[in-house]
């Protein structure tokens, strides 16, 4: 008889404990132990408990491969889920084996050792069988479905209800409580202020501040004072929530007939447009992806979408400022090019339309598609193709937490029928799938890899590009960390090529996420350690740093609604309004009226992946 010492930890989340009977069996290279019931005491498996047990085993099991946990009801109590953080086992010779889990258990589970294992022909048959059964179960609970044509596939959940997700994919109690409180307080504040059901236009712009007396950020107040300034308008392409919408321009597009004469007042006498183009000081924001996207109808009134082009100049003070705006992709007599030398209200109206277009592209393309939906693909494919004992699973799983629930919520409450987008965005439920499909066709592997993206857009040297400066440091840190892990587990390129689980994971992401689009240059298989390091860095960066960059600044940049219009009621102007304030005023009125709904997004309604 030999004694194995156990240490079992229960999660700290409220409700993580259990009153069930817990059983354990140890599996080693020399066989497995009997199934042992652990002593049932009220404090052994309560939330936060770390409890030690001893079990007697009739033989030495050798090196331990896994532990098997199972649960049965206690007396006539119903079976409840238990969150197990880890099981530590000290063998008779004093060697410590660690079996981390960090998951909910509602029946039984086999937990492999903490050190990752790349499966080969020499992998112990017990581990091979455990991994096979684990993936078979996961593929039953995590199936794919088509959300919309030409869009990354998503998890198949009944009624699109997050409560139907497997428990390990749902929010923790603390996370759910925080989320519910944020939503409730936003609604309550609007109701108490009398704006929850108001659909009338407001006539004083300052009144919008009354919507968010309790939760308004000081930064939003700053933005409300400077949103009209050209320098602030341009700076948001470098430091705002949509920092990938701009690229260096060496030649003005043919459908944007800007001349030297037009921009001469902005550039000054010492230079001209051609010189600034050659010097790399001209940049372009092109919203062509919005062309042809159907617009929404809000409160019975049709909305309008523009697909503008905006030319910007890096001036001698290293400020990025707009110098020409065209609100359509097709030039003509009824498509004016707006300039800073126009009347103040003409120029302001043109910038408002650009900010409105940028808002739509940011929310649907940059934020929803390129972080949330891709993260969901990574999450589902990881669960289906990588067992918990795989080193890549261990590496990326912390970055996929809460992805599925926030996305299921978004498809139902935000972009679904009668959701927030229907109530407060010009795209609405009808336009979102169209814009997603058009945006998806433009996604490339290079655009998801920060160094490649920065280079392809010619943004290596423009000053004050904080997205690039901070992002490149984070990318380098992630790449270094990933490199250390991969080089530890994979001793050669051949190991990468012959890892069946890894290759199945990459292939499924290419199929279900990138829809087998070879022109995207997203790999469908990996041949070398370097290619694996780059791929994993992209996955982690997308789910963490990239999402933070395009999500967390929404309160700062867009809570001041005049700086990011979600709707546009009047059609884009076809002539210069000159001193006529009507177009600008109507835009402001309509935006104010829908602000109460849009605050869902500025209060992190899209969540944190």
N, C-alpha and C positions, 0 to 999 in steps of 0.2 A: 504494500500500500504506500503510495506517495502523495504528498500534500502539495497542491497548487494554491497559491495565494492570489486572490482576485481583488481588484479595485474597480468599482463600477460607478460612473458618474451620470447623474440625471441633469437634464437641461435646466437653466435658470428661468426660462420663460414661465409666466403664470400658466398653470395647467399642464406643465411638462411632466409632472409626476403621475403615478398610477397606483391603484390598489389591487392590480392584477397579480396573479402568481407568475413569477419569472423563473424560467428554466434556462440552463446553460449546458452546453457540451463543448469540449475542447477537441480539436482535430489537429493531429500532428503527422509527421512522416511515418510514424510507427503505428498509426491507427487512431482511434478516437475513443473518448471517454463515454461513460454512460451519461444519460440525461439527468442533470442534478437540479432539483428545485432549490432555489435560494430562500433563506429564511424570510418569512413574511412578517414584517414588523412595520408599524405605521410610518416610521421615519426612514426606512431603508431606501425608498424610491420616491420621496417627495421632491418637489422642485428645489434644485440646488444641492441635493444630497450627493456626497461622495462616500460610498460605503464599502467596507472591506469584508471579504468572506474567505473561508478556507473550504476546499473540497478535496475529498479523498478519491484518488484514481488508482485503479488496480495495477497499473503498469506505467513505465516511462514512455511518454508519447513522442519523445524526440523533439526536433524543432517544430514549433507550432506553426500551422498554416492558416488556421482561421478559428473563430469561435462562432457557435450557433446559439442564438438567443431565440426563445419562443415564449409565448404568453398564453395563459388560460384564465378564465374568469375566477375571481375569488368569491366563494360561496355562491350567492345568486345575484351578485352585482353584475351589471353589463360590462362587456369587454370595452375598455377605453384605451386610447392611444398613449404611448409613453415615448418621451424624447430621451434617447440615450446619447450622451456625448462620447463616451469611450469605455472600453474595457481594457484594463491592464492585467496581465497575468505574469506572476513570478513563478518560475518552475523550481523544482526541488534543488537544482544546482545553482540557483540564484540569478539566472538570466531573466531579464525583463522583456516581455513581448507586449507591444502596444497595438491596440486595435481601435483606431478612431472611427466613429460612425457619424455623429452629429446629424441624426435623422430621427423622424418619428417611426415607431414600430407599432403595428396594430395586429400582427400575427406572428411571423417569424422572419428571421433574417440571418444570413451568414456574413460575417465581417472578416475580410482578409486583413493581413498585417498592414501596419502603417507605411512600410516601405513599398513604393510602387514597383510593379512587375511588368516588364514588357514580355508578352507571351512569345515563346519560341517552342521548338520541338522538345526542349529539355525541361519545360515548365511541368511541375508536378501535376499528374492527372486530376488530383482533387481540386487544385486551383483552376485548372482548365474547365472542369465540370461546373464549379461554382460560378465562374464568369459566364459560361454559356447559359445557365439557368437564370442568372440575374438579368441578362440582356433579354432573354425570352419574356420574362415577366414585365420588364420595362417597355417592351414594344407593344404589349397589350394595353398598358395604361397611357402611353404616349404615342398617339397616332397622328398622322398628318391630315389636314384638310385644306382646300383652296378657299382663301378669303376673297380674293378677286383675281380676275384674269391678269396675268403678267406681273403679279405681286408675290413676294416670298410667301411660301405656305406657312401655316400656323398650326398650333395644337388643336386637335379635334375634341372639343368639350361640349357636352350637352347643354343646350340653351344658352351657350356663351355665358355661363354662370360660373364665377370664380369658385363658388362653394363646391362645384363638381370637380375641381382640380384635385389631384392627389395631395394629401396633406403636406407632404414635404415641399410642394410648390406654392403653398399658400403663405400669406403674411404671418409673421409671428404675432402674438397677442399685442405686444407693445407697438409694433409697426401698424397693425390694424387700428389700434386705439388712436394713435397719432394721426393717421390718415383720416379717420372718421371725425376727429375733433377739428381738424383743419377745414374739412368740408362743411361741417355743421356751423362752425363759427363764421365762416364766410357767408353762408346763407342767412344765418341769424342776424348778422350785422346789416345786410341789405334789407332784411325784413323790418328790423327795428327803425331803420332810417327811412322806411316808406318807399323803397325802390324795387322791392322784390317782384312786384307785378306791374311796374310802371312801363308803359310802351310809348309814352309821349316824348317828344323832343324836348331837350333842355336848351335853354337860351344863354346860359352863362357857363363858360368853359370851366371856371374855377369850381363849380358845383360838383364836379366829378370827384373831388377830394372828399366829399361827404360820404361817398360809398365806402371808404376804407379808413375811417378814423382810428379804429382799433388796431388794424393790421398793416397800415401803410408804412412803407419803408422810407427812411430819410433820403436814400438815393433817388427814389422816384420823384421826390420833391425837387431835387437838383435837376433831374432830367426835364421836368416840367418847365424849368426856367430857361433851358438852353436848347430845347429841341428844334427851334427854328434856325439855329446857327449852322452855316455851311460846314464849318470845321467839325462840329459834333456829328452832323450827318455823315461826313466822310469817315470819321474815326470809328464809327460802328462797324465798318467793313473790316477793321483791324482788331477791334477789341470787343465787339458786340456778340450777340448770340448766333449770328449767321456769318461766321468769319471765312467761309469757303466760297462765298458768292462772287468773289472778285478775282480778276486775273490781269496780268500785265498785257497791255495792248501795243503792238508794234505797227498795226495798220487799222484804221477806223473801218468797221464793217461797211460793205457797200449799201446795206439797207439803213445806214445811219449817216446821212450825208452832212456831216459837220464840216464846216470850212474854217480856214484860218481867220477869215473876217469875223465869223461868229464869235470865236473864243478869244479874239485879240484883247478885248477889254479885261478879261479874266487873267490872261497870261502876262500882259504887260508888253511894253515896247521892246524889251531886251531879248525877246525870244518869240517863237511861233510854234504852231502845232506840230509841224514836221520835225523841228529840232527836239521838241519834248518827246515825241514818239521815238526818235532815234536814241535819245538819252535814257529811255526806259522810265520816264516820269509820268506816262499816261496809263490809266487802268480802266477796265471795263467791267461793269456789272450788267449782265445780259439775262433777262428773265423770259427768254424764248419758250421755256418749258411750260409757261402758263398759257400760251396761245392755244385756243381751241378747248380749254377746260370749261365745262359748263358751270354757270354761276347759279347761286342760290336765290331763293325768294324768302325774305324775312318780314314777318308781319304784313304779308300780302304785297310787299313792294319788291320788285326785282332789284338784284344787286349786279354789279359789273366788275369784271376783271380786266386789268390792263397787263400787257406783256412788254414792259418798258425796256429801253436801253439807257444806261447812265454812264457818261464818260466822266472820269475823275482825274485830277492832276495832283501830283506831289509837288507842292510849291516850295520855294526856297526856305521857308520856315519848317519844312518837313511835315507840313499838314497835308492831309488828303482831303481835297475839296471837290465838289461836283462842278463841272463846267458846261455840261450840256445834257439834256434829258429829252428823249423821245418816247412817247407813251404807247407806241405801236411798233410791231416788227415790220410793217409795210409803210414806207414813206409815201407822202403824197401831199396834195394841196390842203387837205383837211387833217393833216398830221403835223402840227407845228413842232419845231425843236425849241424847247424852252432853255433860256440862258439866264445866268445871274444878272445880266444887264437889263432883263425885262423888269416889269413892275414887281414890286415886292410880293404882291398877292399871286401874280402869275407864277412866279418862281416857287413860292411856298406851295401852291397847289400841285405843281409838278413833282416836288419832293414828297408830298403826301402820297401821291400815287405810287411812287417808287417804294416808299416805306410800306405801303399796303401790299404791293407785290412781294416784297421781301418777307413780310409776315407770313404770307401763304406758303412760299417756298420753304421758309425756315420750319414751320410747324409740320408740314406734310412730308417734305423731302429730307431736309437736313436732320430734323429731330425724330420724327416718327419712323421714317423708312430706314435711314442710315444708322440709327442707334437702336431704337426699340424693336423694330421688326427683324433686323439682322441678329440682334441679341437673342431673340426668341428662336430663331433658326439654330444658332449655336447651342442654345440650351436644350432644345428637344433632341437634336442630333447627338449631343453629348450623352444624354440619358439613354438613348436608344442604342448607341454604338460603342460607348466607352464604359467598361465596368468600373466600380469605385476603386478597384485595385490598380488601375492604369495610372501611370505617372502624369499623363496629360489631363486626365480627369481631376486628379488632386490639384494640379496647377491652376486650372481655370474655373473650377466649380465655385469658389468664393465670389467670382465676378459675375456669376449668373443668378445670384440670389434674388428672389422676388420678381424676376423677369416675367414669368408666365402670368402671375395674377395681375400685375399692373397692365399687361397687354390685353388680357381678357376684359378687364375693366374698361380699357380705352376703346376697344372695338364695340362695346355695348353702350357705354355712357358718353363717350366723346365723339367718335366718328360714326356711330350707328344711327339708325333712324330716330329722329326726334332728340338726338343727343346735342351736346354743346356745340358741335360744328354746325348742325342744322340751325341752331338758334342764333349763333353769333359769328359765323365765318362766311365769307363770300363763296368759298368752295362748297361748303355744306356736304351732306352725306352723298349727294349725287356727283359732286366734283372730285371728292377725295380719291375714289378708285381710279378715275381717269388720270389725275395728277400723279398718283403713285405709280401707275403703269408707265407713264412717260418718263418719270424720274428714274424708275428701275432700269429702263433701257439705257440710261446714261451712267449707271454705276459701273465703275471699273475697279479692278484690283488696286491699281495705282492710286485711285482717289481715296481708297480706304487705308492706304499706308502713308502716314504723314510725310516722311521725307520725300517720297515720290510725288505726292500731291503738291507740296510746296514748290518743288522744282518744275512740275508740269505747268503750273499757273504762273511761273516766273516771279514768285514772291519771296525769293531768298534774301533780298537786301533792302526792301523797303523799311524805313525806320518805324518804330513804334508798333510793329506787328506782334502784339503780345501773345496772340494765339500761336504763332510760330515759335516765338522765343520760349514760352513756357512749355508748349507741346513737345518741342524737340528734346527738351531735357527729360520730360516724362517718358517719351518714346525710348530714349537712350537708356534710361534706368530700367524700363521694362525689358528691353532687348537684352541687356546685360544679365538680368535675373533669369530670364527664360533660357538664355544661352548656358548659364551654369547648370540649370536643371537638365536640359536636353543633353548636354555633353556628359553629364553624370550617368544618365540612363542609357543613352545610345552611344555605343563605342565606335560606330562606323555608319557611313551612309547606307550600307547594305542593310543594317538593322532597321533603318527607317523604311526602306522599300519593302522589307519583308514583314513588317508589323501589320497583320491583317486587320486588327481592330482600329488602328490609326487610319489606315487607308480607307476603311469602310466609313469612318467618321468624315473624312475630307470629301469623299465621293458623295455622301448624303447631303452635306452642306451645299455642294455644287449643284446637286439635282434639285433639292427642295427649296433652297434659299436663292440661288442664282439661276435657277430654271434651265440649267445646262447651256447657258449662253456663253459660247466659246469666245465671242468678241469681247467679253468682259475681262478676259485674261485671268479670271479667278481660277486657281489650280483645282483640278479634279483628283489629283494624286500628288504625292510628294516624293522626291527622289533623293534628297540630301538633307543633312542636318541643318545646313544654312537655310534651306527653303522652309523647313519646319519651324525654325526659330523665327523667321520673318512672319510666317503665317500665324503663329501663336501670339506674337507681339501685336499683330493686327487685331486679332480676336479680343485680347485683353484690353487694348487701347480703345477699341470701339465701345466696349461695354462699360468702361470706367471713365477715362480721361475725356474721350470725345463726347460722351453723353453729358458729363459735367460741364463741358465747355458750351454746349448748345442748349442746356436745360437750366442750369442754376442761375444764369444771369437774366432770366426772363423777368423777374420781379424788378430788377434794376433798370432794364432797358425798355420793357413793354408795359409795366404797370402804369406808366404815364401813357395813356392810350393814344394821345395825339402823336406819339413817336412810333406807333406800330398799329396801323389801322387794320382791324380784322374784317371790316366790311367797307363797301364802296357803293353807295346808292346812286348818285348821279353818274352818267356815262362819262368816260374820259373826254376832256375838252377837245374840240376840233378846231377851235380858234382861240386867239388870245383873249382872256377875259379882261385884261387891263385892270382897271380899278374896281371891277365888279366882284364883290365878295360872295356872290350867291353860291358858286360851286364849292368854294372852300367851306362856307358856313354849313351847307347841306351835309358835307362829309363829316364835319364835326358833330352835328346834331345826331346823325345816324349812329356814329360811333359811340357817342355817350349813351344812347338809348340801349345798346346791346352790351354795355360794359359789365353789367351785373352778371351776365352769363359767362363772359370771357374770363372773369377772374378765376374761374376754375383752372385755367392753364397757367396764369401768372402766380397762382399759389401752389405750384408743383403738382397740378392735377395729373400731368403726364408722368409724375412719379420719378423715382430714382431706381435705375436698373441695378 
